[in-house]
């Protein structure tokens, strides 16, 4: 029997890109995955693909910035399955806007999804995990949280820096209950976010990456798999850089 067989996982922003790869990778290890996304149709399509591959998943519409919606969705999942074993907070939005052009409304929206959404989802599962004295939470931050936004806006960078602090704070809170909380800071990964960059912009970044290429969504998914496995049972409050050497600390 596989180590994670039968576990219940919730992945936010699970319909595309990194989130989709995380869903597929976890399900490939026998995990039943709630593919949560504000775009329900995309989530449903991802689930259909996964089912065609013999993987266990179900689609859920979720706007992580809504406290009411988060409580409702997680409450139903816990009612249906009795628990949530694994939470991966991947939902995020990114705007490429110069600092001086960021509006108050845009600032609030980015922080609401990227940081508040992570907080709300963590809060929604923590008591279930504490009660069973087992749980794994992985929060997806960004290299921008450590070096500032180059192309990404300052609001994106600030929100992802907040995710790092939230991760460490929650790791301290949940450690006595056997719950591991860690984060990942991806660098440049081939997703829709990077697809909008010009070839010139991509070339500039590649020159800065010691390994000489962008990462793939699977690179992040495999790191998530490690962090939720027993191989990482003595790791908590850690922020793992997956960036090809772009930033080392």
C-alpha positions in Angstrom: 0.0 0.0 0.0 1.3 3.4 -0.9 2.1 5.7 2.0 -0.5 8.4 1.2 -3.2 6.0 0.0 -6.6 7.1 1.2 -5.6 10.5 2.4 -7.9 13.5 1.6 -6.2 16.6 0.1 -7.5 20.0 -0.8 -5.5 21.9 -3.5 -6.6 25.5 -4.1 -6.0 27.0 -7.6 -5.9 23.4 -8.7 -7.4 23.7 -12.2 -4.3 24.8 -14.1 -0.5 25.1 -14.1 1.3 24.3 -10.9 -2.0 23.5 -9.1 -3.0 21.0 -11.7 0.4 19.3 -11.5 0.1 19.1 -7.7 -3.4 17.5 -8.0 -2.2 14.9 -10.5 1.0 14.1 -8.5 -0.9 13.6 -5.2 -3.6 11.6 -6.8 -1.0 9.4 -8.4 0.0 8.4 -4.9 -3.5 7.3 -4.0 -4.7 10.6 -2.5 -8.3 11.7 -3.1 -8.0 15.3 -4.2 -10.4 18.2 -4.1 -9.5 20.3 -7.1 -10.6 23.7 -5.9 -10.7 26.7 -8.2 -12.7 29.9 -8.7 -13.0 28.7 -12.3 -15.3 25.7 -11.8 -15.4 24.7 -15.4 -11.6 24.5 -15.6 -11.6 22.5 -12.4 -14.2 20.1 -13.7 -12.1 19.6 -16.9 -9.0 18.8 -14.9 -11.0 16.3 -12.8 -12.2 14.6 -16.0 -8.7 14.3 -17.3 -7.6 12.9 -13.9 -10.4 10.3 -13.9 -9.4 9.2 -17.4 -6.0 8.5 -15.9 -7.6 6.4 -13.1 -7.0 9.1 -10.5 -9.4 10.0 -7.7 -10.5 13.7 -7.7 -13.5 15.9 -7.5 -14.1 19.5 -8.6 -15.0 22.3 -6.2 -15.8 25.9 -6.9 -14.0 28.1 -4.4 -13.1 31.7 -4.1 -10.5 31.7 -1.3 -10.9 35.4 -0.6 -14.4 34.8 0.7 -14.5 33.7 4.3 -18.1 32.5 4.0 -17.3 30.4 0.9 -14.2 28.9 2.5 -16.1 27.9 5.6 -18.9 26.3 3.5 -16.6 24.4 1.2 -14.3 23.1 3.9 -17.1 22.3 6.2 -18.8 20.1 3.5 -15.5 18.3 2.7 -14.9 17.6 6.4 -18.5 16.5 6.8 -18.3 14.2 3.8 -14.9 12.6 4.5 -14.4 13.3 8.2 -11.1 15.1 7.7 -8.7 17.0 5.5 -5.3 15.4 5.7 -3.4 17.6 3.3 -3.9 21.3 2.3 -2.0 22.9 -0.5 -2.6 26.7 -0.7 -1.7 27.4 -4.4 -4.4 29.8 -5.4 -3.0 33.2 -6.4 -3.2 36.1 -8.8 -0.4 38.3 -10.2 -0.6 41.6 -11.9 2.4 43.1 -13.8 1.9 46.7 -12.7 4.5 49.4 -11.9 4.4 50.4 -8.2 3.1 53.9 -8.9 0.2 52.5 -10.9 -1.1 50.0 -8.4 -4.6 51.0 -7.3 -6.0 50.6 -3.8 -8.6 48.2 -5.2 -6.0 46.1 -7.0 -3.8 46.0 -3.9 -6.8 44.8 -1.8 -7.7 42.1 -4.4 -4.2 40.6 -4.6 -3.8 40.6 -0.8 -7.3 39.1 -0.4 -6.5 36.1 -2.7 -2.9 35.5 -2.1 -2.5 36.1 1.6 -6.0 36.3 3.2 -7.1 33.3 1.2 -4.1 31.3 2.5 -5.0 32.3 6.0 -8.7 31.4 5.7 -8.0 28.0 4.3 -5.4 27.2 6.9 -7.8 28.3 9.6 -10.5 26.1 8.1 -8.5 22.9 8.4 -6.4 23.4 11.5 -8.8 22.1 14.1 -9.5 18.9 12.1 -5.8 18.3 11.8 -5.2 19.1 15.5 -7.9 16.6 16.5 -6.4 13.8 14.5 -2.9 14.9 15.4 -1.7 14.5 11.8 -1.8 16.9 8.9 0.3 18.5 6.2 0.0 22.1 5.0 2.1 23.5 2.1 1.8 27.1 1.2 3.0 28.2 -2.2 4.9 31.6 -2.0 7.3 32.9 -4.6 10.9 33.9 -5.2 9.4 37.4 -5.5 8.7 37.3 -1.8 12.5 37.2 -1.1 13.9 39.5 -3.8 11.0 41.8 -4.6 9.0 41.9 -7.8 11.0 42.3 -11.0 8.1 41.9 -13.5 5.5 41.1 -10.9 3.9 44.0 -9.0 4.9 45.0 -5.5 1.5 43.9 -4.2 2.2 40.3 -5.4 5.6 40.3 -3.8 4.2 41.7 -0.5 1.4 39.1 -0.4 3.8 36.3 -1.0 6.2 37.6 1.6 3.3 37.5 4.0 2.7 33.9 3.1 6.2 33.0 4.3 5.6 34.7 7.8 2.1 33.1 8.0 3.7 29.7 7.3 6.2 30.0 10.1 3.7 31.3 12.6 1.3 28.4 11.9 4.1 25.9 12.0 4.8 27.0 15.5 1.2 26.8 16.5 0.6 23.3 15.1 3.9 21.6 15.8 2.7 20.2 19.2 -0.2 18.5 17.4 2.0 16.7 14.9 1.0 18.9 12.0 3.7 20.0 9.6 3.4 23.4 7.9 5.9 24.3 5.2 6.2 26.6 2.2 7.7 26.6 -1.3 9.1 29.6 -3.2 9.0 28.8 -6.9 11.1 30.7 -9.3 10.3 31.0 -13.0 8.0 28.1 -13.8 6.4 27.5 -17.3 2.8 28.5 -16.7 0.2 30.9 -18.1 1.9 33.6 -15.9 5.2 33.2 -17.8 3.6 32.6 -21.1 2.6 36.3 -21.4 6.3 37.4 -21.1 8.0 38.3 -24.3 10.9 36.2 -25.6 13.2 39.0 -24.7 12.0 39.0 -21.1 12.2 35.2 -20.9 15.8 35.4 -22.2 16.8 37.9 -19.5 15.5 35.6 -16.8 17.1 32.4 -18.3 20.5 34.2 -18.2 20.0 34.7 -14.5 19.2 31.1 -13.7 22.3 29.0 -13.0 20.7 25.8 -14.3 19.9 27.7 -17.5 16.2 27.0 -18.0 12.7 27.6 -16.5 11.2 25.0 -14.2 8.2 22.9 -14.9 5.0 22.6 -12.8 6.0 19.1 -12.0 9.1 20.4 -10.2 6.9 22.1 -7.7 4.5 19.2 -7.5 7.3 16.8 -6.6 8.5 19.1 -3.9 4.9 19.2 -2.4 4.8 15.4 -2.5 8.1 15.3 -0.5 6.8 17.8 2.1 3.6 15.8 2.7 5.4 12.5 2.9 6.9 10.8 5.9 10.3 11.6 4.4 9.7 15.1 5.6 8.2 14.3 9.0 10.9 16.3 10.9 10.6 19.4 8.7 8.3 22.2 9.6 8.3 26.0 9.2 10.7 25.5 6.3 10.5 27.5 3.0 11.9 25.5 0.1 13.4 27.4 -2.8 12.7 25.8 -6.2 14.2 28.2 -8.6 17.1 26.7 -10.5 19.6 28.6 -8.4 18.2 32.1 -9.2 18.2 32.9 -5.5 20.0 31.0 -2.8 19.8 31.6 0.9 
